[in-house]
Amino acid sequence: MAASITQQLSDIEEQIDGAVAKVNSDPGASPALKAVVGELHTKARQARDGTKAADERTIRDHILVAEEAADSAKRAAEAESEISEASRQAVLEAHDALRALKSVLP
């Protein structure tokens, strides 16, 4: 299970990389949004690294922390009025990917 989750997190982290790039290059994105999306990237990486050879409880804990960061990023993106729709959508899709992963955990 850990290997599969680690791979899924790697895929999600790549998706978050794209969201970070979009937000960081978006002239309408506030420094706060950039920081929150950067934190999401950090938490996703930590979750990926923390799931390698971990037990189910540890894996779930790491995913929950990453999903909390995704929730914060989603709220921040939704509150921003000046960002592009592409940036907003990238953040929302990253959030949804982490939420979907959490929903399939035992």
C-alpha positions as CSV (number, residue, x, y, z in Angstrom):
1,M,0.0,0.0,0.0
2,A,2.8,2.5,0.9
3,A,4.4,2.2,-2.5
4,S,1.1,2.9,-4.3
5,I,0.3,5.9,-2.0
6,T,3.9,7.2,-2.4
7,Q,3.4,7.1,-6.2
8,Q,0.1,8.8,-6.0
9,L,1.6,11.5,-3.9
10,S,4.4,11.9,-6.3
11,D,1.9,12.4,-9.1
12,I,0.0,14.9,-6.9
13,E,3.2,16.7,-6.0
14,E,3.9,17.2,-9.7
15,Q,0.5,18.6,-10.1
16,I,1.2,21.0,-7.2
17,D,4.5,22.0,-8.9
18,G,2.4,23.2,-11.8
19,A,0.1,25.1,-9.4
20,V,3.1,26.7,-7.7
21,A,4.5,27.8,-11.1
22,K,1.2,29.3,-12.2
23,V,0.6,31.1,-9.0
24,N,4.2,32.4,-8.7
25,S,4.1,33.8,-12.3
26,D,0.6,35.2,-11.9
27,P,0.9,39.0,-11.4
28,G,-2.5,39.1,-9.6
29,A,-1.4,36.6,-7.0
30,S,-0.8,38.0,-3.5
31,P,2.3,37.2,-1.5
32,A,0.0,35.4,1.0
33,L,-1.4,33.2,-1.7
34,K,2.1,32.4,-3.0
35,A,3.2,31.5,0.6
36,V,0.1,29.2,1.2
37,V,0.6,27.4,-2.1
38,G,4.3,27.0,-1.3
39,E,3.4,25.5,2.0
40,L,1.1,23.1,0.2
41,H,4.0,22.0,-1.9
42,T,6.2,21.5,1.2
43,K,3.5,19.5,3.0
44,A,2.9,17.3,-0.1
45,R,6.6,16.6,-0.4
46,Q,6.8,15.7,3.3
47,A,3.8,13.4,3.0
48,R,5.4,11.7,0.0
49,D,8.6,11.2,1.8
50,G,6.9,10.2,5.1
51,T,4.8,7.4,3.5
52,K,7.7,5.3,2.2
53,A,7.6,2.1,4.2
54,A,5.2,3.6,6.7
55,D,2.3,1.9,8.5
56,E,-1.3,2.8,7.6
57,R,-1.8,5.2,10.5
58,T,1.4,7.2,9.7
59,I,0.4,7.4,6.0
60,R,-3.0,8.6,6.9
61,D,-1.6,11.3,9.3
62,H,0.8,12.5,6.5
63,I,-2.1,12.7,4.0
64,L,-4.3,14.6,6.5
65,V,-1.6,17.2,7.1
66,A,-1.1,17.7,3.3
67,E,-4.9,17.9,2.8
68,E,-5.2,20.6,5.5
69,A,-2.6,22.6,3.6
70,A,-4.6,22.0,0.5
71,D,-7.7,23.3,2.2
72,S,-5.9,26.5,3.2
73,A,-4.6,26.9,-0.4
74,K,-8.1,26.4,-1.8
75,R,-9.6,29.0,0.6
76,A,-6.8,31.5,-0.3
77,A,-7.3,30.9,-4.0
78,E,-11.0,31.4,-3.8
79,A,-10.6,34.6,-1.8
80,E,-8.2,36.2,-4.3
81,S,-10.0,38.4,-6.8
82,E,-7.0,39.3,-9.0
83,I,-5.6,35.9,-9.9
84,S,-6.1,34.3,-13.2
85,E,-8.7,31.5,-13.6
86,A,-5.9,29.2,-14.6
87,S,-4.1,29.8,-11.3
88,R,-7.3,29.4,-9.3
89,Q,-8.1,26.2,-11.2
90,A,-4.6,24.7,-10.7
91,V,-4.9,25.2,-6.9
92,L,-8.4,23.8,-6.8
93,E,-7.4,20.7,-8.8
94,A,-4.5,20.0,-6.5
95,H,-6.8,20.3,-3.5
96,D,-9.3,17.9,-5.1
97,A,-6.5,15.4,-5.9
98,L,-5.4,15.3,-2.3
99,R,-9.0,15.1,-1.0
100,A,-9.6,12.2,-3.4
101,L,-6.5,10.4,-2.2
102,K,-7.6,10.8,1.4
103,S,-11.0,9.4,0.6
104,V,-9.6,6.1,-0.5
105,L,-7.4,5.5,2.6
106,P,-8.5,2.8,5.0
